[in-house]
């Protein structure tokens, strides 16, 4: 089955729509500062790994339901990885679907950037600003590190097709 959400780089039309998600992780950031930040990041497109990307997941009705920042970086211990300092999902009915479609996009982007791993940072109160300082890139003890190598399927034991019915 294909993706339910349109996932890609934050477009001009989605900047204001994404603000409600950003406000969840950066309540001190006002709308005008958010717009300025988006303009500054977009002025560096096409993608530059040292600056990163803001990625959104938009539902078929045009609502932004997921937002993340990602940057392909070189880590001293782990090698080349796609760093994701934060992910915000806002869906009352399909958080797993939004997250799944964002992860599919991130995995494809990581592969295109030559990354073998993806690191999703753990939440901290300064998670929003630390991406822009770059000070945590070299650290290894935070976040969830995922290997993007091909996975070997785990064999599943034979299972009965239902419970026996007493007749």
N, C-alpha and C positions, 0 to 999 in steps of 0.2 A: 504494500500500500504506500502511496506517495505521502509527502509531507502535507499536513493540514495547514500549517502556518507558512507565510512567506517570510523567509529568514534572509537577512542581508545587512549590508552597511546602512547605518542611519542616514536617511534621506532628509532633505529640507522639509518635506511635508510631514515627517514624523517627529521632528525636534520637539515641538510643543506637546505632542501626544505622549512622548516618552518622559516628559518632565515628572508626571505623577509617580512613575517608577523610580526615577532618580531621587525624588524627594524622600522616598522610603529609606535610602541608604545615605543620603546627604541632605538632611533637613535644613542645614544652614545655607545651602546653595539656593539662591533665589532664581527665578525664571530668567531674568536678564543675564545673570552670570552663566547659567546653563546654555543659553543661546550663544553667548560669546565663546564659551568653551567648544561648543559644537562647530562654530565657524572656524575657530583656530585649528581644530583637528581636521576638518574637511579641507582646509587650505593646503594640507599636506598630502592629499590624495593625488595620485594613486597610493595605495597602501605602502607605508614605510614601517618596518618592524619595530624600530626604536620608538615610534610614536604610538602605534597601535590602531585599533579599530573599535568603534562602538557598533555593536551588532544588535539588531532588533528582530523580534518575532511578532509578526502582525497577523491577526486573524482575518478571515474572509470579509468581515465587515469593516476592516480598516483600523481596528483598535490595537494598540501596541500592548502585548501581553508578556513580553520578555525582553530583557535588555542585558547585555554584558559588554565588557571591554576585554579585548584580547591583544596580545603582543607576542610575536615570535622572538625569542631571545636565546642567547647562549649562556648556559649555566655551567659553572666550573666543575661540578660533580656529575650532573645529569646529562650534559650535552645540550643539544638544541631542543627546546621545548616551547610549547605554546602556553604562555602564562595568561590566566584568566583571574584578575584580581577580584572581580565580583560578578555575580549573576543575580538578577532580580526577576522573579516570576510573579505575575499577578493574574491569576485565573481562578475563579471560584469553581469552575466545572472541569477544567482539563489541565491542571498544572503539570501532570506527567507528560501530556502531549506537547506542551510548550517546551518543557525541558528536553524532551527527546529530540524535537526538531532543532533546537539550539545546539544540542550535543552533536547531532549529525553534521550540522554546518561547521562547528568547531573542529571536528575530526577531519573533515575534508580540507578545511583551511590549513590545519596543522600539517597534513600530508603534503599539500602544495608548497608549504614553506620548508619542507625537509625536516619536520619535527617528528621524533619518535615517541614523544611523551607530551601529555597535556597536564598542567597543574592548575587546579581550581583552589584559590586561596581560601583559607578559613576566615570567618567573619571577625573583624575587630572594629573598634570604634573609629579608627582612622583609615579603614579600608579604601574609602573613596580617594583620599588624598595620597596615599602611599604609592599608588600606581604612577602618579605623575612625578614623584621624586625619584623613583627607580631604586630606592635604597634596599628594598627587600628581594630584589632579583637574585642576589647571590646566596641568600639563605636557603637552607634545605629543610628545616624542621617545621615549616608551616605549610598547610594546604594538603590537598589530596592529589597524589601523583598517579596518573593513569598511563599505562603503556599502550601505545597505539599499534603495536605489532599485531599481525593476524592472530586471532584466537583460535585455538583448536576446540571444536565442540566437545562438550563433556557428554559421554554416553549416558542416556537416561535408562533406568531399569524399566523392564516391561511392567506396565501397570494395568490392572483390570479396567475394563471399560465401564465401570459402574459398580454399584453395590449389588450383591445377590438379592433377588427378590423372593420373598417367602410366598409360596403359593398355597 
